[in-house]
Amino acid sequence: MDSVDSVLGMENVDVERFIADGFIKVDQVVPREVGDEARALLWQQIGLSPDDPAGWTQPVVWAADLTGVGPFGQFMASPRLHAALDAIAGPGGWHRRGSVGNIPIRFPRVPPADDRGWHVDSNTQRADGSWGVSRRPATLLLLVLFSEVGKDDAPTRIRVGSQRDLVEVLDDDEVRDPMQMGPIFDEVGRDRAVALATGGPGDAYVVHPFAVHAAQEHFGTEPRFMAQMPVLLTAPLAPGNRTPLARAINW
């Protein structure tokens, strides 16, 4: 990565907004046409057509990029994205991903999936290799958009500032099953404002591992293509770390 591009990219990240809100949007980590190309490949992968709504019968269809080739690799190699991650997790504070991973595609005009509860993603690996949620997260969350996502297009909902609420209810040593934490997630940050992860192809969001978020029903007309992936930190987050990730939870 070019060092000048990295510095300029870091300067364009509103770190104080991330600390306050628990997430930040990064516009155009790749040009829009790269996002369009990725979306075209995903249509091919799932065997459906943007021109044939009759085939849109499921609320969610899962696709994946497991190789990082073509436009997906351009997303993962983006200097602008890398600079944003440096600004939030600190230079050298995160591991580069080679591929995008799983990509849920949400379709309109059908009954919604029952997967829209408030939650945070698993962020801590146990000794047996399984994952859960703890007060020492080893990941942050990255959202990458491959289509237009307006307010009616099932954008991810984020409770603004909820990362500071969740850290107060987690234990230092216990790794909890997020599937058993539904009532906790429902309550954490419930009085906070809700932001919508909207944007266009090529945009991304860097999200704190404790920011409570949720999917929502698709009220628009065109399918929504968005990846949601963990980015591994080089060390679990802990008090004394002075990155924006730590400052966002008052550590």
VMD Tcl script that draws the C-alpha trace (Angstrom):
set ca {
  {0.00 0.00 0.00}
  {1.32 3.41 -0.93}
  {2.25 5.30 2.25}
  {0.94 8.63 0.94}
  {-2.42 7.08 0.07}
  {-2.53 5.51 3.53}
  {-1.91 8.78 5.34}
  {-4.46 10.64 3.25}
  {-6.99 7.87 3.79}
  {-6.51 7.95 7.55}
  {-6.93 11.71 7.59}
  {-10.27 11.33 5.79}
  {-11.68 8.99 8.47}
  {-13.73 10.79 11.13}
  {-12.21 8.99 14.11}
  {-14.10 11.06 16.67}
  {-17.39 10.12 15.03}
  {-16.44 6.45 15.23}
  {-15.61 6.84 18.92}
  {-18.98 8.47 19.58}
  {-21.19 6.33 17.32}
  {-19.43 2.96 17.16}
  {-19.27 2.87 13.36}
  {-18.06 4.91 10.41}
  {-18.94 4.91 6.72}
  {-16.08 4.84 4.21}
  {-17.26 6.09 0.83}
  {-16.02 4.40 -2.32}
  {-13.31 2.08 -1.05}
  {-13.40 0.96 -4.69}
  {-15.00 2.65 -7.70}
  {-18.69 2.03 -8.21}
  {-18.07 -0.05 -11.34}
  {-16.08 -2.57 -9.27}
  {-19.09 -3.04 -7.02}
  {-21.30 -3.43 -10.09}
  {-18.97 -6.10 -11.47}
  {-19.01 -8.00 -8.19}
  {-22.81 -7.89 -8.10}
  {-23.02 -9.28 -11.65}
  {-20.85 -12.21 -10.60}
  {-23.05 -12.84 -7.57}
  {-26.16 -12.96 -9.78}
  {-24.43 -15.64 -11.83}
  {-23.43 -17.56 -8.71}
  {-26.97 -17.80 -7.34}
  {-28.52 -18.60 -10.71}
  {-31.05 -15.76 -10.63}
  {-31.56 -12.68 -12.79}
  {-32.00 -8.98 -12.00}
  {-34.48 -8.89 -14.90}
  {-36.72 -11.74 -13.69}
  {-38.42 -10.92 -10.36}
  {-40.50 -14.08 -10.73}
  {-37.43 -15.99 -9.52}
  {-37.13 -13.95 -6.35}
  {-39.01 -16.34 -4.09}
  {-36.78 -16.42 -0.98}
  {-36.21 -13.49 1.40}
  {-32.48 -14.25 1.72}
  {-30.15 -16.13 -0.63}
  {-26.55 -16.68 0.45}
  {-23.59 -16.30 -1.88}
  {-19.88 -16.24 -1.08}
  {-16.46 -15.13 -2.25}
  {-13.89 -17.64 -1.01}
  {-11.00 -16.80 -3.33}
  {-10.65 -13.03 -3.45}
  {-10.31 -12.95 -7.21}
  {-11.50 -10.21 -9.56}
  {-13.58 -7.39 -8.09}
  {-13.75 -9.05 -4.67}
  {-9.98 -8.95 -4.40}
  {-10.04 -5.28 -5.33}
  {-12.31 -4.60 -2.37}
  {-10.05 -6.49 0.02}
  {-6.88 -4.84 -1.35}
  {-8.32 -1.30 -1.33}
  {-5.80 1.24 0.04}
  {-8.72 3.40 1.17}
  {-10.21 0.51 3.15}
  {-6.84 -0.38 4.64}
  {-6.30 3.23 5.69}
  {-9.69 3.28 7.43}
  {-8.87 0.08 9.32}
  {-5.50 1.54 10.29}
  {-7.24 4.64 11.59}
  {-9.68 2.64 13.74}
  {-7.65 -0.40 14.86}
  {-4.19 1.13 14.57}
  {-1.50 0.39 11.95}
  {-0.56 -3.25 12.39}
  {-3.60 -3.81 14.58}
  {-5.57 -5.99 12.16}
  {-5.07 -8.90 9.80}
  {-5.70 -8.44 6.08}
  {-8.45 -10.59 4.60}
  {-7.92 -12.38 1.30}
  {-11.60 -12.84 0.43}
  {-14.98 -11.33 1.22}
  {-16.58 -14.49 2.60}
  {-20.33 -14.92 2.99}
  {-22.69 -12.49 1.28}
  {-26.41 -12.46 2.18}
  {-28.63 -11.15 -0.63}
  {-31.98 -9.82 0.59}
  {-34.95 -9.83 -1.76}
  {-38.05 -7.62 -1.78}
  {-41.67 -8.60 -2.46}
  {-41.54 -11.75 -0.30}
  {-42.24 -12.32 3.43}
  {-39.09 -11.44 5.42}
  {-36.75 -13.95 7.04}
  {-36.93 -14.39 10.80}
  {-33.37 -13.16 11.34}
  {-33.85 -9.52 12.25}
  {-33.13 -9.51 15.98}
  {-30.71 -7.11 17.66}
  {-27.30 -8.68 18.22}
  {-23.54 -8.44 17.94}
  {-21.52 -10.97 15.98}
  {-19.30 -13.56 17.63}
  {-15.92 -11.97 18.29}
  {-13.93 -14.28 20.57}
  {-12.56 -17.77 19.85}
  {-12.70 -20.36 22.61}
  {-10.00 -22.96 23.23}
  {-12.09 -25.58 21.41}
  {-12.23 -23.45 18.26}
  {-15.83 -22.29 18.66}
  {-16.73 -18.62 18.78}
  {-18.76 -16.45 21.13}
  {-19.01 -12.93 22.57}
  {-16.74 -11.63 25.31}
  {-15.37 -8.39 26.74}
  {-12.06 -9.08 24.98}
  {-13.06 -9.11 21.30}
  {-10.60 -10.26 18.68}
  {-12.51 -8.94 15.66}
  {-14.27 -5.88 14.33}
  {-17.15 -5.93 11.83}
  {-16.91 -4.80 8.22}
  {-19.93 -4.21 5.98}
  {-19.32 -3.96 2.22}
  {-22.00 -2.81 -0.24}
  {-22.35 -4.27 -3.73}
  {-25.66 -2.60 -4.60}
  {-27.62 0.56 -3.93}
  {-28.90 0.44 -0.37}
  {-31.46 3.11 0.46}
  {-33.58 3.43 3.57}
  {-36.17 0.99 2.17}
  {-33.64 -1.58 0.87}
  {-33.08 -3.54 4.10}
  {-30.08 -1.52 5.33}
  {-28.46 -2.82 8.50}
  {-29.74 -0.96 11.56}
  {-27.16 0.19 14.13}
  {-27.91 1.54 17.61}
  {-25.73 4.64 17.73}
  {-23.31 4.53 20.66}
  {-24.55 1.15 21.93}
  {-20.98 -0.20 22.11}
  {-20.57 1.68 25.40}
  {-23.69 0.03 26.81}
  {-22.82 -3.53 25.84}
  {-19.32 -3.44 27.31}
  {-20.87 -2.78 30.71}
  {-22.89 -6.02 30.71}
  {-20.11 -8.36 29.54}
  {-17.71 -10.22 31.81}
  {-13.95 -10.14 31.45}
  {-13.44 -13.90 31.31}
  {-16.74 -15.40 30.11}
  {-17.26 -16.15 26.41}
  {-21.02 -16.19 25.87}
  {-23.18 -17.76 23.20}
  {-24.79 -14.89 21.21}
  {-27.76 -17.13 20.43}
  {-28.55 -17.12 24.17}
  {-28.17 -13.35 24.57}
  {-31.29 -12.20 22.70}
  {-32.98 -10.56 25.72}
  {-29.76 -8.73 26.59}
  {-29.31 -7.48 23.04}
  {-32.93 -6.33 22.93}
  {-32.36 -4.12 25.97}
  {-28.85 -2.79 25.35}
  {-29.04 0.67 23.80}
  {-32.78 0.45 23.18}
  {-33.21 4.18 23.92}
  {-30.44 5.22 21.55}
  {-30.95 6.58 18.05}
  {-30.90 4.09 15.18}
  {-28.73 4.69 12.10}
  {-29.10 2.94 8.75}
  {-26.13 1.56 6.81}
  {-27.09 3.06 3.45}
  {-24.89 3.75 0.45}
  {-23.92 2.54 -2.99}
  {-21.75 -0.10 -4.63}
  {-18.17 0.29 -3.42}
  {-19.01 1.79 -0.02}
  {-18.10 0.15 3.30}
  {-18.80 0.50 7.02}
  {-16.33 -0.20 9.82}
  {-18.34 -1.25 12.88}
  {-17.26 -1.70 16.50}
  {-17.54 -5.31 17.73}
  {-19.87 -4.14 20.53}
  {-22.17 -2.01 18.35}
  {-25.62 -3.61 18.57}
  {-27.15 -3.98 15.11}
  {-29.87 -5.82 13.23}
  {-31.14 -6.74 9.79}
  {-34.54 -5.50 8.72}
  {-37.34 -6.19 6.27}
  {-36.85 -5.20 2.62}
  {-39.47 -2.61 1.60}
  {-37.80 -1.60 -1.67}
  {-37.93 -2.96 -5.19}
  {-34.40 -4.20 -5.97}
  {-32.37 -6.92 -4.17}
  {-29.79 -5.77 -1.65}
  {-26.25 -7.18 -1.95}
  {-24.05 -6.61 1.11}
  {-21.24 -8.60 2.73}
  {-20.79 -8.69 6.49}
  {-17.44 -10.02 7.63}
  {-15.15 -10.13 10.66}
  {-11.74 -8.54 10.44}
  {-9.35 -10.22 12.87}
  {-7.39 -8.00 15.24}
  {-3.74 -8.83 15.87}
  {-4.47 -8.84 19.62}
  {-7.73 -8.93 21.60}
  {-9.02 -5.53 22.64}
  {-8.19 -4.75 26.27}
  {-7.98 -1.78 28.66}
  {-4.86 0.27 28.04}
  {-5.21 0.03 24.27}
  {-5.49 3.63 23.05}
  {-6.89 2.99 19.59}
  {-10.30 4.39 18.63}
  {-11.67 0.85 19.15}
  {-10.80 1.13 22.85}
  {-11.66 4.81 23.21}
  {-15.14 4.06 21.82}
  {-15.87 2.05 24.97}
  {-14.10 4.48 27.33}
  {-11.01 2.29 27.84}
}
mol new
graphics top color blue
foreach p $ca { graphics top sphere $p radius 0.5 }
foreach p [lrange $ca 0 end-1] q [lrange $ca 1 end] { graphics top cylinder $p $q radius 0.2 }
display resetview
